[in-house]
Amino acid sequence: MDRRTVLQALVGGSVWLLAARPLGAQVVPGSSGVSLRDILEKRLRVRFESERQFIARLLPHVGPGKPFSRTEVLALMYKALRYNANFPFPYFRTMIQILAARRGVRL
């Protein structure tokens, strides 16, 4: 097998897996069906309990009519991933703390 055939098989298989949904799964319109906590913990590669606690302190301040919007938090997560994809959490925490201080929110 050559490299191109293997890559095509992997991409084709992953597209099929992404398109398949379990029967009876409910997805709320306008959401991905995954909690913000899970997204942040997985993408930011949270390793320590103190990092989980920081996310737990952040989440009550995220939402409509609150200091942080969901899209803002996700944008900062992606920016942290661009800074360092292996260890993005310290960058994310620093950016959130700076923004929180500007808005008068204590985390």
C-alpha atoms as one frame of an Amber mdcrd trajectory, in Angstrom:
protein
   0.000   0.000   0.000   1.216   3.415  -0.756   0.866   6.435   1.495  -1.953
   8.050  -0.489  -4.168   4.958  -0.265  -3.692   4.748   3.488  -4.500   8.443
   3.961  -7.618   8.174   1.783  -8.810   5.187   3.785  -8.260   7.022   7.078
 -10.016  10.186   5.919 -12.911   8.235   4.406 -13.337   6.195   7.576 -13.228
   9.240   9.842 -15.820  11.070   7.734 -18.116   8.078   8.035 -17.617   7.971
  11.817 -18.338  11.675  12.176 -21.500  11.417  10.090 -22.890   8.499  12.113
 -24.923   9.375  15.210 -26.123   7.003  17.852 -29.830   6.300  17.724 -31.831
   8.370  20.151 -29.115  10.980  20.611 -30.499  14.438  21.206 -28.622  17.513
  20.147 -29.948  20.864  21.256 -30.126  23.310  18.338 -27.391  25.913  18.595
 -25.090  23.784  20.734 -22.586  21.079  19.989 -23.996  18.764  22.648 -20.726
  18.916  24.597 -20.400  21.003  27.750 -18.014  23.916  27.851 -16.247  22.275
  30.790 -15.485  19.153  28.736 -14.292  21.205  25.769 -11.943  23.282  27.920
 -10.576  20.318  29.874  -9.862  18.253  26.778  -8.543  20.945  24.443  -6.471
  22.742  27.093  -5.068  19.414  28.304  -5.942  19.997  31.932  -3.690  17.820
  34.079  -3.909  19.061  37.654  -6.740  19.502  40.116  -5.883  23.196  40.491
  -6.472  23.645  36.757  -9.870  21.919  37.030 -10.736  24.186  39.946  -9.859
  27.272  37.895 -12.221  26.137  35.139 -14.900  25.441  37.758 -14.478  29.009
  39.099 -14.638  30.420  35.552 -17.781  28.634  34.349 -20.335  30.489  36.544
 -19.151  33.734  34.907 -19.760  32.469  31.350 -23.062  32.974  29.581 -25.514
  35.561  28.324 -25.634  38.605  30.595 -22.460  37.532  32.410 -18.913  38.954
  32.163 -17.697  36.343  29.637 -19.483  34.929  26.614 -19.001  31.349  25.489
 -17.508  32.504  22.186 -14.977  34.709  24.011 -13.816  31.827  26.173 -13.517
  29.528  23.161 -11.615  32.196  21.225  -9.123  32.532  24.076  -8.814  28.746
  24.199  -7.902  28.639  20.504  -5.451  31.503  20.961  -3.765  29.603  23.810
  -3.553  26.543  21.566  -1.731  28.644  18.968   0.781  29.835  21.582   1.657
  26.345  22.745  -0.311  23.337  21.553   1.394  20.988  24.027   0.702  23.011
  27.193  -1.960  25.621  26.404  -3.550  25.936  29.857  -1.091  28.430  31.439
  -1.569  30.787  28.484  -5.342  30.439  28.688  -5.362  31.108  32.438  -3.211
  34.220  32.030  -5.410  35.650  29.273  -8.615  34.976  31.236  -7.142  36.543
  34.392  -6.123  39.695  32.505  -9.581  39.991  30.946 -11.266  39.315  34.303
  -9.192  42.033  35.997 -10.201  44.529  33.300 -13.860  43.656  33.831 -13.679
  43.614  37.608 -14.384  39.891  37.969 -12.598  37.957  40.689 -11.820  34.351
  39.796
